[in-house]
Amino acid sequence: MGTSLHDGAMTTTDTQEPTLRQGDEGTDGWVEYLQGLLVIEGHKTVTINGSFDDATLDAVRSYQLHNGLIVDGVVGNQTWAALRRGDAQMAGTDGRDAGTYVEDTREARLVWDAEVVMHDVAADELKFVAINLGSAELDASTLPNAWCRITPSEGAAFEMELAPRNEFGSTPTEIGKLFFYVASNVNAIPAGRYKAEARLPDELSGDHSESHFEIAAH
């Protein structure tokens, strides 16, 4: 991976996320994803509108400053890794000219690299939160299933199938919006603490995430 003294000056071609800069806006969901993550981090002046505007730039710089990152307003490898709660990355970009990237295929990511699962006890489900980053709506009924490896604190690991689900029933997931991959019959798992390693289908990115959850004693 190429590195530099700041995110916007050096290029690299093995990043998973496109480098975003002020003025970027497109038909895919990447800028909305960035803006949503910034809002979650407390930057409430950001509007999720798909345009890397002045408010988004200010929020990116503030986030970089307060998280010990290179403060340049460019969302490259280092800043994406921090926002996605993944392993720290050296500063670098995707190597493309500014404003040229468009996600023109079906594309999705798990929202974070870690702790992206919700255990819904009442529904007897594990829900892994994903986001549509492509340039068209995603209908969960047309997506392949995913898999999750469940590892207990003691004993053998096992796999569970994850079924895709739109956030609002049969309504397709809009660009830049959330949907889920869901494991059912979770409450049948013995009580204990578990590690859950989920991976999206390759056609959506093959993105993976490691989370943890607990099953209470029945």
Phi, psi and omega in degrees: 000131176288148181227168181200176177281349169206157191300330188264359188254341183241150183247155173209155185243008183247026175278152177274334185248146178288144175289133181243143181222165177306136181096345179292136169199142184205189182272353179263187188256012187293317180294320176298321177300310177305312183297321177297319177295321178296320177298316178301326180280003174103005182270080190285350178282351181280132173258132180277088186234002178079009180238124179282084187263189183298319181296321178294317178300314180299319180292320178299313180297319178296317179298315179300315182300315186276357179240017174069029181259169173294125185267095179224358180075005179258131181262089178251205185305313185295314183287319176301315182300319179292314180296325181274003176060039179257190177295144180300143180236151172289155178294143180172167181237183181273359176084000181268156173295148181303136174076011185258348186279132172223128178277096187259015176235174172294127186212140177210160173225151161292140192299322177231159175284344181215148176054060183249007185257145173242129177262108178265098185296316183297321180273354181060049186219153162254129180243118175263124189272125179236168180224139179279116183248004180281191183255017178211163176300152174246125175258117184303330182293345180257001184264149175286159175289163175240179180227154179226132176265123182254124182239119177282167177294333174221140178106182186275147175284159177213167183248149174231141178279142180245123180262136179288147181212128172296153179293326183241068174060235184275357180286123180302152181280122181290164177300131179079009182249165186273151166214184188227154162245127196236133171256134182253169179058040184284328184291351175282347178290138178303152181301145178150181178257138187227151169260135181239117179250106183257148178222128177287157175301150182302326184290347177257348177144336186071016181299147181225160183208148178245125181229175178223148177209166180234142172252121181285156177299135182282000000 
